Amino acid sequence: MLEAIRSGCRVLDLTQNVAGPFCTQILGDLGAEVIKIERPGSGDDARLWKPPEVAGVSTGFAALNRNKKSVCIDLDSAAGQQLVARLAAGADVLVHSLKPGSAEARGLGDEHLRPANPRLVYCAISAFWEVGPMRALPGYDALVQAFTSIMSVSGHEGNEPAHVGVSLIDMGAGMWATMVILAALLRRAGTGECTRVHASLLETGLSWMTVPVANYLATQRLPRKMSSAMAMMAPYELFDSANGKVFIAATNDRLFGRICSAPGCPELAQDPRFDHVSARIGHRRLRGGAARGRRATQRDARRGPDAGARTGAGGRHAGRAAAAGRTATPSDGPAVQFARPARAQRPAAARAGREH
């Protein structure tokens, strides 16, 4: 059903790498027609991210560019710029990830394209926002994780800072861009007014640091690396078990009591050192020692911390929840990908009405 949400919407995609392609892929998943503009000769840089590859196509590129039509156009030539302008005249949305000022220098800025298409939703994705002394600098996921201090709270205490192992910044920026595009389309449908919208890697990184920054402002203590743990709750971290690792998450007192009962130590839930969240945080090390003294056995080793990587599309629950499926790559080579993580369904009454 989600495929019908943006059916009839045409998106012109002038992005590459991760953030922009992830944004336009989501729009394509929602039913939009996505026309991807690529550099003649080499195309999107992500095409060169191999190995790994399937049928000669980078798996990274294939994972970020389903549901798209691709065409090569030279944006540095006058003819190419005119062609893109003509395509934009018939589009609902244009998304680009050029450096601030680059689209305008090519005659492809919002002010250049809007006279021919007043209904165009124009979205720019940049690294360090569109104003300020760093506006023209390139940015990459791990670099912005470092710049926004995400790396300072990732990893093990005493070790070097570590970046999150997935493209947290890039894909987050793509999601923010998608949200503001959909909001702009909703506004256009209601008022007829169109909007220029923007997302950046910098602002995405800062938004992910919302809670650590709030904690610092309240306590004046810099957040620290806590491995798999979290400062505001306990237990909420990785523990050793008799046959592997297990992650225990007790976000409230009720869950903590149930967790204590599982390995046969219900008395811990009544211990004044552990009977409420604040006490458990203050006695984190003691509680960890108590847990290690009563090691449980995993009922299923696949529930360990690397279960997602090891079972992948083969995990029964993961396969159902994420609806893994085969997607045709540009060269028709099969590649297993996870489907979008959100779905829509008509209310039961509406479905029943259609069935009758």
C-alpha positions as CSV (number, residue, x, y, z in Angstrom):
1,M,0.0,0.0,0.0
2,L,2.9,2.4,0.7
3,E,3.8,2.2,-3.0
4,A,0.7,4.3,-3.7
5,I,1.4,7.1,-1.4
6,R,3.5,9.1,-3.8
7,S,2.3,7.4,-7.0
8,G,2.3,10.0,-9.8
9,C,5.1,12.0,-8.1
10,R,8.2,12.5,-10.2
11,V,11.6,13.0,-8.5
12,L,14.7,14.2,-10.2
13,D,17.7,12.8,-8.4
14,L,21.0,14.6,-8.7
15,T,22.7,12.9,-5.8
16,Q,25.4,10.3,-5.3
17,N,27.1,8.2,-2.5
18,V,24.7,7.6,0.4
19,A,22.6,10.4,1.9
20,G,20.9,11.6,-1.3
21,P,20.4,8.2,-2.8
22,F,18.9,6.9,0.4
23,C,16.5,9.8,0.5
24,T,15.3,9.3,-3.1
25,Q,15.2,5.5,-2.7
26,I,12.7,6.0,0.2
27,L,10.6,8.2,-2.1
28,G,10.8,5.5,-4.7
29,D,9.7,2.9,-2.2
30,L,6.7,5.2,-1.5
31,G,5.7,5.0,-5.2
32,A,7.5,8.0,-6.7
33,E,9.1,7.8,-10.2
34,V,12.7,8.6,-9.6
35,I,15.0,9.7,-12.4
36,K,18.6,9.5,-11.3
37,I,21.1,11.8,-13.1
38,E,24.7,10.3,-13.2
39,R,28.0,11.5,-14.4
40,P,28.9,10.2,-17.9
41,G,31.6,7.5,-17.9
42,S,31.8,6.7,-14.2
43,G,28.3,7.4,-12.8
44,D,27.6,7.6,-9.1
45,D,30.8,7.2,-7.1
46,A,29.1,4.3,-5.2
47,R,29.3,2.2,-8.4
48,L,33.0,1.9,-7.7
49,W,32.6,0.7,-4.1
50,K,33.5,-2.9,-4.7
51,P,34.2,-5.6,-3.7
52,P,31.7,-6.8,-2.7
53,E,29.7,-7.0,-5.8
54,V,27.0,-9.0,-7.5
55,A,27.1,-9.5,-11.3
56,G,29.7,-6.7,-11.5
57,V,27.5,-4.2,-9.6
58,S,28.6,-2.8,-6.3
59,T,26.4,-4.1,-3.5
60,G,26.6,-0.7,-1.8
61,F,25.3,1.0,-5.0
62,A,22.5,-1.6,-5.5
63,A,21.4,-1.3,-1.8
64,L,20.8,2.5,-2.2
65,N,19.4,2.8,-5.7
66,R,16.5,0.5,-6.2
67,N,13.3,1.8,-7.8
68,K,15.1,4.3,-10.0
69,K,15.7,5.1,-13.7
70,S,19.2,6.2,-14.5
71,V,20.4,8.6,-17.2
72,C,23.9,10.0,-17.8
73,I,24.0,13.8,-18.2
74,D,27.0,16.1,-18.1
75,L,26.1,18.8,-15.6
76,D,29.2,20.8,-16.6
77,S,28.0,21.3,-20.2
78,A,25.5,23.8,-21.3
79,A,23.5,21.2,-23.2
80,G,23.4,19.0,-20.0
81,Q,22.3,21.9,-17.9
82,Q,19.5,22.7,-20.3
83,L,18.4,19.1,-20.4
84,V,18.2,18.9,-16.6
85,A,16.3,22.2,-16.5
86,R,13.8,20.7,-18.9
87,L,13.4,17.6,-16.8
88,A,13.0,19.7,-13.7
89,A,10.1,21.6,-15.4
90,G,8.1,18.4,-15.3
91,A,9.2,17.2,-11.9
92,D,7.5,17.4,-8.5
93,V,10.7,17.2,-6.5
94,L,14.4,17.8,-7.2
95,V,17.0,16.6,-4.8
96,H,20.7,17.4,-5.2
97,S,23.8,16.9,-3.1
98,L,26.1,19.3,-4.8
99,K,28.3,21.7,-2.8
100,P,26.4,24.9,-1.8
101,G,26.6,27.3,-4.8
102,S,27.4,24.6,-7.3
103,A,23.8,24.1,-8.6
104,E,23.4,27.9,-8.8
105,A,26.6,28.2,-10.7
106,R,25.2,25.8,-13.3
107,G,21.9,27.6,-13.6
108,L,20.2,24.8,-11.6
109,G,19.4,26.6,-8.4
110,D,15.9,27.0,-7.0
111,E,15.6,30.5,-8.3
112,H,16.6,29.4,-11.8
113,L,14.1,26.5,-12.0
114,R,11.1,27.8,-10.2
115,P,9.9,30.2,-12.9
116,A,9.3,27.3,-15.2
117,N,7.9,25.1,-12.4
118,P,6.3,27.0,-9.5
119,R,5.2,23.7,-7.9
120,L,8.7,22.3,-7.6
121,V,9.8,21.1,-4.2
122,Y,13.6,21.8,-4.2
123,C,15.8,19.9,-1.8
124,A,19.5,20.4,-1.2
125,I,21.6,18.1,0.9
126,S,25.0,19.3,2.0
127,A,27.8,18.4,4.5
128,F,28.2,21.5,6.7
129,W,24.9,23.4,6.1
130,E,24.5,26.2,3.5
131,V,25.9,29.1,5.5
132,G,29.1,29.7,7.6
133,P,32.8,29.4,7.0
134,M,32.6,25.6,6.4
135,R,29.8,25.6,3.9
136,A,31.9,24.7,0.9
137,L,33.8,21.8,2.6
138,P,33.1,18.2,1.6
139,G,31.9,15.9,4.4
140,Y,31.7,12.2,4.9
141,D,29.9,10.0,7.4
142,A,32.8,9.1,9.7
143,L,34.3,12.6,9.5
144,V,31.0,14.2,10.7
145,Q,30.7,11.5,13.4
146,A,34.0,12.8,14.7
147,F,33.1,16.5,14.2
148,T,29.9,16.2,16.1
149,S,31.5,14.2,18.9
150,I,29.5,11.0,18.2
151,M,32.9,9.2,18.1
152,S,33.7,10.5,21.6
153,V,30.9,8.5,23.1
154,S,31.3,5.4,21.0
155,G,33.6,2.5,21.9
156,H,35.2,1.2,25.1
157,E,36.4,3.5,27.9
158,G,40.2,3.9,27.7
159,N,40.3,3.0,24.0
160,E,40.5,5.3,21.0
161,P,37.2,6.9,19.8
162,A,35.3,4.7,17.4
163,H,32.8,5.6,14.7
164,V,29.4,3.8,14.6
165,G,29.7,0.9,12.2
166,V,26.8,1.9,9.9
167,S,26.3,5.1,7.9
168,L,24.5,6.8,10.7
169,I,25.1,10.3,9.5
170,D,24.5,9.8,5.8
171,M,21.4,7.7,6.2
172,G,20.0,9.9,8.9
173,A,20.5,13.0,6.7
174,G,18.7,11.1,3.9
175,M,15.8,10.4,6.2
176,W,15.6,14.0,7.4
177,A,15.6,15.1,3.7
178,T,12.7,12.7,3.0
179,M,10.7,14.0,5.9
180,V,11.0,17.6,4.9
181,I,10.2,16.8,1.3
182,L,7.1,14.9,2.3
183,A,6.1,17.9,4.6
184,A,6.7,20.3,1.7
185,L,4.5,18.1,-0.6
186,L,1.8,18.0,2.0
187,R,1.9,21.8,2.3
188,R,1.7,22.1,-1.5
189,A,-1.3,19.9,-1.6
190,G,-3.1,22.0,1.1
191,T,-2.0,25.6,0.2
192,G,-0.5,25.4,-3.3
193,E,2.7,26.9,-1.9
194,C,6.0,25.3,-2.6
195,T,9.1,25.3,-0.5
196,R,12.9,25.0,-0.8
197,V,14.1,22.5,1.8
198,H,17.5,21.5,3.1
199,A,19.2,18.8,5.1
200,S,22.8,18.5,6.2
201,L,25.2,15.9,7.6
202,L,26.3,18.4,10.3
203,E,22.8,19.0,11.6
204,T,22.0,15.3,11.5
205,G,25.1,14.5,13.7
206,L,24.1,17.2,16.2
207,S,20.6,15.9,16.4
208,W,21.9,12.4,17.2
209,M,23.8,14.0,20.1
210,T,20.6,15.6,21.6
211,V,20.6,13.5,24.8
212,P,24.4,13.6,25.6
213,V,24.3,17.3,25.1
214,A,21.3,17.7,27.4
215,N,23.0,15.6,30.0
216,Y,26.2,17.7,29.8
217,L,24.2,21.0,30.1
218,A,22.5,19.6,33.2
219,T,25.6,18.2,34.9
220,Q,28.6,20.0,33.3
221,R,30.2,16.6,32.9
222,L,31.4,15.4,29.5
223,P,29.8,12.2,28.4
224,R,32.1,9.2,28.3
225,K,32.4,6.0,26.3
226,M,30.5,3.3,27.9
227,S,30.9,0.4,25.5
228,S,27.4,-1.2,25.2
229,A,26.0,0.5,28.3
230,M,23.9,3.7,28.6
231,A,24.3,6.4,31.2
232,M,20.6,6.9,32.0
233,M,19.5,3.3,32.7
234,A,20.9,0.0,34.0
235,P,21.1,-2.8,33.2
236,Y,21.2,-1.8,29.6
237,E,24.4,-3.5,28.3
238,L,26.2,-6.6,27.2
239,F,26.9,-9.4,29.6
240,D,28.7,-12.7,29.5
241,S,26.6,-15.9,29.7
242,A,27.6,-19.5,30.0
243,N,27.8,-20.0,26.2
244,G,28.2,-16.5,24.7
245,K,27.2,-12.9,25.0
246,V,23.7,-11.6,25.8
247,F,22.3,-8.1,25.8
248,I,20.1,-7.3,28.8
249,A,17.8,-4.2,28.7
250,A,15.8,-3.3,31.8
251,T,14.4,0.1,31.0
252,N,12.1,0.2,34.1
253,D,11.8,-1.5,37.5
254,R,9.1,-4.0,36.4
255,L,11.4,-5.3,33.7
256,F,14.3,-5.5,36.0
257,G,12.3,-7.7,38.4
258,R,11.4,-10.1,35.5
259,I,15.0,-10.2,34.3
260,C,16.3,-11.1,37.8
261,S,13.8,-13.9,38.0
262,A,14.9,-15.5,34.8
263,P,18.4,-16.7,36.0
264,G,17.1,-17.5,39.5
265,C,18.1,-14.4,41.5
266,P,14.8,-12.5,42.2
267,E,16.3,-11.2,45.4
268,L,18.3,-8.7,43.5
269,A,15.1,-6.8,42.5
270,Q,14.4,-6.2,46.2
271,D,18.0,-5.2,47.1
272,P,18.0,-1.5,48.0
273,R,21.1,-1.0,45.8
274,F,19.1,-2.2,42.8
275,D,15.4,-1.7,43.5
276,H,15.0,1.5,41.3
277,V,16.7,2.9,38.3
278,S,18.8,5.6,40.0
279,A,20.1,3.1,42.5
280,R,21.1,0.6,39.8
281,I,22.9,3.4,37.9
282,G,24.8,4.3,41.1
283,H,25.7,0.7,41.7
284,R,26.4,-0.3,38.2
285,R,29.6,-2.1,38.9
286,L,28.2,-4.0,41.8
287,R,25.2,-5.1,39.8
288,G,27.5,-6.2,37.0
289,G,29.4,-8.4,39.4
290,A,26.2,-9.9,40.8
291,A,25.1,-10.7,37.3
292,R,28.4,-12.3,36.4
293,G,28.2,-14.5,39.5
294,R,24.9,-15.9,38.3
295,R,25.5,-16.5,34.6
296,A,22.6,-17.6,32.5
297,T,22.6,-19.8,29.5
298,Q,21.4,-18.4,26.2
299,R,18.5,-20.4,24.9
300,D,19.6,-19.5,21.4
301,A,23.1,-18.3,20.6
302,R,21.7,-16.3,17.7
303,R,20.4,-13.7,20.2
304,G,24.0,-12.6,20.8
305,P,25.3,-9.2,19.7
306,D,26.4,-10.3,16.3
307,A,23.1,-12.1,15.5
308,G,22.1,-9.5,13.0
309,A,25.3,-9.8,11.0
310,R,25.4,-13.6,11.3
311,T,21.8,-14.6,10.5
312,G,21.1,-11.6,8.3
313,A,18.3,-12.4,5.8
314,G,18.3,-16.0,6.9
315,G,17.0,-15.2,10.4
316,R,13.4,-16.3,10.6
317,H,12.2,-13.2,12.5
318,A,14.4,-10.8,10.6
319,G,13.3,-12.3,7.3
320,R,9.6,-11.7,8.2
321,A,10.0,-8.3,10.0
322,A,12.2,-6.7,7.3
323,A,10.6,-8.6,4.4
324,A,13.9,-9.4,2.8
325,G,13.5,-9.9,-1.0
326,R,15.4,-10.1,-4.2
327,T,16.0,-6.9,-6.0
328,A,17.2,-6.6,-9.6
329,T,20.4,-4.7,-9.8
330,P,21.0,-2.5,-12.9
331,S,22.7,-5.5,-14.6
332,D,19.9,-7.8,-13.5
333,G,22.1,-9.6,-11.0
334,P,20.1,-10.6,-7.9
335,A,20.9,-9.0,-4.6
336,V,19.2,-9.7,-1.3
337,Q,18.1,-6.4,0.4
338,F,16.0,-5.5,3.4
339,A,12.7,-3.8,2.5
340,R,11.7,-0.5,4.0
341,P,11.2,-0.6,7.8
342,A,7.7,1.0,7.7
343,R,4.5,-0.2,6.2
344,A,0.9,1.0,5.8
345,Q,-2.3,-1.0,5.7
346,R,-5.9,-0.1,5.3
347,P,-8.0,-0.3,8.4
348,A,-9.6,-3.7,8.9
349,A,-13.1,-2.4,8.1
350,A,-11.9,-0.9,4.8
351,R,-10.2,-4.2,3.9
352,A,-13.4,-6.1,4.7
353,G,-15.5,-3.8,2.6
354,R,-13.2,-4.3,-0.4
355,E,-13.4,-8.1,0.0
356,H,-17.1,-8.0,-0.2
